Amino acid sequence: MLTDTAIRKAKPKAKAYKLADAGGLYLEVAPAGGKWWRLKYRYGGKEKRISLGTYPETSLADARVKREEAKKLLKDGIDPGQQRKAEKLAGAERAANTFEALALEWLEVKRSEWMPSHHEKQAGRLRQAFPWIGHKAIADIGITDLRPMLEHLKRQGATDQTRRIIQNVASVFDYAITLEKAERNPARDLLPAVPKHHKKNFPAIKDPARVGELLRAIDSFQGSFPVACALQLAPLWFCRPGELRAAEWAHIDLEGEHPTYTVPAAKRKLRKAQKEAQDTPPHIVPLSRQAVAILQTLHPLTGRGRYLFPGARDPGRCLSDAALNAALANLGFKGEMVAHGFRHMASTLLHEMGFSSDAIEAQLSHKTPGVRGVYNKAQYLPERRKMMQAWADYLDSLRAGVGNVVAFKRSA
């Protein structure tokens, strides 16, 4: 039998040679100096060999333990070599089925359904889960693995963000279950332990006098010209911030009888699957005379590019999510007004002016269930054109400090 002393003293030769131990175990000394543990055994009437590691990383005692484990498998009718291959394949499969691997795969599946900004938000939330469970095989993750992450998120105090992260984690588990790579969804079991988020409305100015102050402040904005124009158009259009900042010149018609900004379905909230987007009518924003004047002033500067409001660092991309909110904060309206607040402002004041709820809801592009919702976009267009011009004129009066909410007399 071998000893550690004999192994240490073994020198390489011109050809590989063996130092036998017992029970089929031997050390192979390579010409380059490497020393490999091998085990020779018979299975199914054939002589076979497997490697048990290298010396000195695997000591003589460790090699003998591995030999006995292999012999136990042989006694149970199992080929140690095939067992090792099966374990290696299982390990590779588990590595491919980690939570992080499945999460990235799920995000890629969803890419075609979401706007890029929404996709990045979802990816950002999932990245917060990776340090806790990203490296673990998704089939092995249970509530006990998720709880430390949940407690950490709760201590940060962002209740809404915590719930969204856990919901995203649950969506990844749902995806893994459909692929038969997980059997249960521990994240959904954990949701009852997540504090409920009490939704708050976006900050919005609705007092006419204060609206006038806001409009005058916007006119005094000292930032970049595209951002200034975006701020001026925000109250006139009152569309979703993403539809404003990502507006493209290809969708602006200033030459027709009725100037419009036609928002493709793909730019609305979430990008739909291609067929659904084709079946969904675009959202039409009638352009008032004031909006047309702003666009005509902006066109010489950005009209040769894709976007009305290109990013300062990369003209190939539109303004960032934070650009308009940062501009409003710099103007002194932090916590009082955000870009999305122009929708609430317009909805409140237009209702007080006497415009129909149907026209206002259609202009806000709020989803209406059923077939009626599909045709609303065109059904109220004449009234919406009239409404958008009256709204722009009203904002001018507030800017001048002489306006107030007055009932709008609609013709019979």
N, C-alpha and C positions, 0 to 999 in steps of 0.2 A: 504493500500500500504506500501511497505517496505521503510525503511530509512537506511542510512549508519550506523547510531548509532546502530540500531537493529541488523544489519548484523554483526558488529564488536563484539557485546556482545553475539552473538549466540555461545553457547558452544557445543561441541560434546556430544552425549549420547550413550548409549549402542547400540541403533539401529539408522539407518539413519532416518532423519525427514526432513520435508519441511517447508519453510517459503514462503508463497504465496505473490506475488505482484499483478499484474492485467493482464488481457488479456491472461491468460494461462502461464505467466512467473512466475517461482518460483525458490528459492534457496534450493538446497539439501545439508544438512550438514551431512557428513559421520562420522562414529565412530572414524576414525583416525584423524579427524579435518579438512579434505578438504571440500571446499565449491564450489559446482558446479551449474552453471546456467542451467536451463532446460526450454524448451518451449513445452507445451502440446497443440496440435492442432488436428483438424479432417480433413481428406482428403479421398475422395471416400467412405465416410460413416464409416471410421475406425479412431480410436484414435491413434495418433502417438506422438513421442517425439524426440526432437533433443537437443544436447548440444550447449550452446552458450559461453562456456569458463568457467574459474575458477575465483573466487574472491580471492585476490584483483586485479589480473592482468586485469580482465575485471570488470570495475566498474559497479555500479548500472545504471548509465546513459548510459554506453556503452551497457549493456544488453538490456535496453529498446529500444535503437536504432536498435539493431539486431532483436528484436521482431517485430518492425514496418516493417523492411525490409522483414521479413518472411511473415508478413500479406499481404504485397503488392504482393508477389509471389502467395500467396493463392488466392488473388483477381483476379489475371491474370490466374488462373487455373493451377498453377505450384506447385508441391509438394516440399517444402523447403528441405526435407531430400534427395530426389532424385537429386535435383539441386546441393546440396553440394557434393554428390557422383560423379556427372558428372564433377564438377569443380576439385575435387581431382584427378580423372582419367586424366583429361586434363592436370593438373599440372604435374602429374607423367610422362605423355607422352612427355610433353615439356622438362622436365628435362632429359629424355632419348634421346631427339633430339637436345641437345645443339651442338654447332659447335664442341666443343672438343670431345664429344661422337661420332659424325659422322666422325670426322677426324681420330680418333683412329680406328674406324671400317674400314674406307677406307684404312688405312695403313695396317691393318691386311689382307684385301683382296689382296693387292698388294705384300704381303710378298713373296709369291711363285714365283712371276714374277721377282723380283729384287735380286741382290746380297746383302748380309747383309750390306756391307758398303754403298751402294746406298740407301738402306732402311733407314739406320740411318741418312743419310744426309737429306732425305725428312722429316723424323720425326723431326729432329732438326729445320728445317725451319718452320714447322707448330707449333712447341712449341713456337716460337717467336710471333705467332699470338694469342696464348691462353690467355695471360693477357688482351688483348684488346677485344676479342669476344668469347673466349672459353666458358664462362658461359652463353652466350645468346642462346635462341632458334634459330636454323638456319633459320626457316621460318620468323623470325622477323628482321633479320639482313638486313640492307640496306646500301647504299653508305655512308650515314652520319655516320654509325657505323664504316665503314672501313677507312674513310678518316683520322681520327686522327692517326691510325696505319701507314698509308701510309706516312703522314707527318713526323712522328717520324723516320721511316726507311730512308726517303730521307735526313733528317738532318744528319744521320750517314754517308752518302756519298757513301755507297756501292751500286752502281746502279744495278749491275748484281744480287747481292743478293736480293735486293728489288724486282726486277722483278720476280725472281724465287719464292720468298715467296708468292707474289700475285698470281702467276700462280698456285702454290700448293693450295692456298686457293680457287681459282676458280675450281680446280679439285674436291675438297671436295664438293663444291656446285653442280657441275655436278653430282656427285655421289648421293647427297641428292635428286636431281630432279628425277633421275631414280627410286628412292625409293618412290617418291611422298611425300617427307617430306619437299620439298621447291618448289616454283613455278618459281623462277627466280634466275639468277646468278649475283649479284651486283658486284662481283670481276671482272668479264669480262667487265662490263661497266666501271670499274675503270682503266683497263689496259692502255687505251690511255693516262692517266695522269701520268703513270710511265715513267721516263726518259729512253730513249733507251740506251742500252749498246753497246758500240763499242768493239767488240771482239778483243782481243789481242792474238797473237800467244804465245805459250809457249816459254820461254827463251831457246835458243839452240845455242851451239857453232858449227859453220860450217867451220871456217878457219882451214885448216889442221895443221898448226903450233900450233894453240891454242888447237886443239884436242889432239895433242901430249902432251902438258903441262897438260891437264886434265887427260889423261891416266897415266902419271907419278905420278900425285898427288893422283890418286886412288890407285896406287900401294903402296903409302906411308901411306895410311889410318891407323890410330892407334886404331880404334874402335873395336867392337866385330868381331870375325872371320866370322860369317854368313853374317853380313852387308858388310864386306869387299868383300866377294865372290859375294854378290848381286850386288855391285858396279862394280865389274869386269865383271860380266855377262851382265849387263845392255847395254853397247855398242855393245856387241857381238850378243845379241838376238834382241835388239831394239823392243821388244813387249810392249804392254801396261803395265804401272807400276803394275797394279793389277794382271796381268798374270805372272809377274816376282815374286813379293813378295809372292803371294799365290800359287806358283808352288809346286806340290806334288811329292814325290819320285815315287808314283805309276804311274805317267805319264811320267817318264824319262826312256828311253831305252838306256843303254850304251853298251849292249852286241850284238845287231844286226849288220848287215852289214852296215846299215846307222843309227848311233845314232841320236835320235830325242827327242824333248820335244813335246808331243802331248797335246795341250791345249783344254780341253773339251768345248763344246759350252756353257755350264753353267757358265764358268769362264769368258766369254767374256762380256764386257761392262755391259749389263743387263741380268739377268737370265731370259730365256724365259720360257714359259709354257712347261710342261714336253714333250708333243707331239712335239712341235716346236723344242725343244732342241734335241730330238732324230732324227728329220729330218735334222738338221743342221750339216754339216760335221765339225769335229774338225779342229783346226788350227795347222799346223805342223811347228815346228821350227827345221830345220836341225842343228845338233850340229857340230861345227867345232872341229878340234883337240884341239884347245886352250880351248874351252868350256868344252870338255870332261875332260881335265886335271884338270880344276877347280872343276868340279863335283866330280871327283875321290878323290880329296883332301878333299872336304867338306863331303863326304859320311860317313867316320868314325865318324864324330862329330854329324851329324843330321840324318843319314840314318835310324836309328831305329824308328824315329818319322814319322809323316805325312808330315810335311812341310820341304822343303829345308832350309827355312829361318824362323825358329820359333821365336816368340816374346820373349824378354828377361824376361818379367814378367810372361807370360803364354805360355809355350811351346805348349799348345794345340791350340794356335792361331798363325797366321802368322805375319810377320812384319807389323807395322802400316803404314797408308798412308804417314805419315810425315817422316818416318825413313830415306828413301833415300834422300829426299830433304834436310833434316837437315844435313845429312852427306856431301852432296855436298856443302851446305852453310859453314859448318865447314872447308872444304878444301879450302875455299876462292872463291867459284864460285856463291855466293848468287846473285840473279838477273841476272846471266849470263847463268846458266844451271840448269834445273830441270830434274827429272827422265823421264818425258814425252818428254823432248827435245832430247833424244837419237834417237827417231823415226824421228824427223825432220833432225837431223844430218845425219843419215844413208840415208834417202831418197835423200837429196841434193847431198851427195858425191857419192852415188851409181849411180845416174843418170849421174853425171859428169864422172864416170868411164866407162860408156857406157852400163850398164845393161839395159835390156828392162823394160819399165814402167810396163808392165803386170806382170813380175816376181817380181818387187819391190812392186807393189800394193798388189799382192797376199801375199807376205811375211809380209807386214804391216797389213794384214788381213782387208783391207778396203773393205767395202761392194760393190759388183758389182751387178747392177740390173739384173733381168731376170735369165734364165736358165744358161747363161754363167757364172754368178757369183757362182753358185753352184759347177761347175766343175773346176773353176780356181785353187782351192786349190791343186788339184792333177795334173792338166795339166802342170803346170810350175815347178813341184817338182824337176826334174833332174837339171834344170837350177838354181833353188834356192839353191840346195845343193852346186853346184859349186860356186854360188854367195856368200853364207855364208862363205865358206872357203877362198875365195879370199878377202872378207871383213875382216875376222879375220887376215889374213896375212898382209893386208894393215894397219890395226890398229897397228900391231906389228912394222911396219916400221915407223909409226908416233910416236909411243912410243920411238923408238930408235932415233928419230930426223932426220931421213934420208928420210922419205916418202913425197910424193906429189901426187896430183891426176893425175893418168895416165889412158889413155883409156884402157879398157879391150877388148882384141881381142877374140871375140867369134868364135868358129869353125863353119864352114858352116853346 
